[in-house]
Amino acid sequence: MLVRKAFYWWQLASVVVLPVWILVGWAVFGSSTSSFLGVALTAPFLVVALLVVTGLLLARRSVRTTRALSFLDVGVLAAWHAMIIGLGFFGATAELFGVLSIAAGIVAFWAIAWQIFDEARKRVRAVFETIDRTARTPASRAPIDAGEYIVIQPPSGAPRS
């Protein structure tokens, strides 16, 4: 539970920390000034991607109530963030880490989206089961007491309509 809670808080901080790491990593390890334009243009996309994934995580009720991610979230996000950190070193494998971080981001998005769908499906199913169970149980109905009432008999010779 400690790791899941730590990743919850790290996910919120990673929206700022990881793009800054990419920019700092380029400044320390980057070699050409022409690559700075690519880094400066892609860093905002990384921020948006991290915000979208964080928003999807926070959209799940189980994450909001426990303030902890699932183990699937932890695994997928750890792999994605490791790829982004590896990209920040701008070594000979920078292109590989770039492609892997994009792929890991897509996997993270769909894994989290699937969990939202699954959790919502389970909640809707529980609601329908409750409605069905309530509709099937016979309600104990007490006889209705209308009190005293008067019956008026029509005259015997009156036409019926």
N, C-alpha and C positions, 0 to 999 in steps of 0.2 A: 504494500500500500504506500510505503514511503517513496518508492521510485515513481509510482503512478502520480502521486501528489507533486513530486518534484518536477515531473514532466509537464504537469498542468501549469505550474508557475513559469517553467522555462519556456513553454510555448508562447506565453504572453510576452516574455522578454525577448524571445528570438525574433520577433517582428522588427525590432530595432537592431539587436546585436548582430545578427547574421549579415544583413546588408552592409552594416558598418565594417564588419570583418572583411567582406569582399573588397571594399574600398581601401581599408588599411593594408590588407594583404597585397593588393596591387601596388600600393605605395612602397611597401617593403620588398616584395619579391618580384614585382613586375619589371619587365625590361624595356618595352617599347612604349613610346608616348602615343603611338597610334592605337594601341589596345585600350588606352584609357577611355576613349570615346565609347567603345563597346561596353566597358565596365560601367561607365556612368549612365549609359542608356538602359542597361539590363538591371541595374540595382533597383530602380523603381518597380520593375516587373516582379522582382523577387519580393519586394515589400507587399505588393498587391496579392501575390500568391500566398504568402504567409498570412496575410490578413484574412483571405478567403478561407483558408484551412482553419485558422483560429476561430473564425465566425461559425464555421460548420461544427467545430468541436463544442463551442459554447451553445449551439442550438440544441444539443442533446440534453434532455432533462437529467439523465443519469450523471453526466459530467458536471452540470451546474449544482446538483444537490450534494454530490460527494466531493466535489472539487478535486477529482482524480480522473485520469484518463484510463481507458481500458488497456489491456496488455497488447492488443493489436495496434492501438494508437501509438503506444510507446515504441513498439518494434518498427513500425513504418516511419514514424517521425525521427527515431534515432538514426535510421538508415539515411533518410533524406537530409537531415542536418549534418551527418557525417560527410555526405557528398558535398554539401555546400562548404563545409569547413575545409575539406580537401581541395576544393576549387580555389579557395582563398590563398593557397600557397603558390599558385601560378608557376608550377614547375613544368617538367616535360609532359606530365599527364593532365595538364589543365583542361584540354579539350575533352578527354575521357571523363573527367570529373564533371565537366559542364553537361555532357550528354546524360550521364548517370543521374545528376541532380535533377534534370528536367524529367527524366523517366520516374525517378523516385517521387517527385512532386505530383505527377499524374497518378501514380499508384496511391499515394497518401490521400489525395482528393477523393478518389473513387472508394477507397476503403472506408473513409469517414462518412462519405455520402451513403454507402451501403448500410453502415451502422445506424445512421439516422433513419433510413427507410425501415430497417428491421425493428428498431425500437418503436417507431410510430405504428408499424403494423401490429406489434404485440399489444400496444395500448389500445388501439382501435378494436382488436379482437376481444380484449378483456371487457371493453365497454359493451360490445354487442352480446357477449356471453351474459353479462349482467342484465341487460335488457331482456334477452331471451329467457333467462331464468326467472326474472320478475314476471314476465308475461305468462309463463307456464304455471306458476304456482297459483292455486285457486285462492282468491281473496275471501276472507271470512266475511260474509255479508250478513248483517243483522237485518231482521225484518224492518221494513220502513213503517214507522208509525205516522200516519197522516193525520192523526187526531180525529176529531169528529167532523163528519161531512154529511151533507143533505142530498138526497136523491130526489129529483123532481121527475115524476111520471108524466108523460104527455097525455093529453085527454084521449079518451078511447076513440072518438070519432074523427080525430085529426088525421089528415092525409100524411102518409110517410113519404119522405123524400130520399 
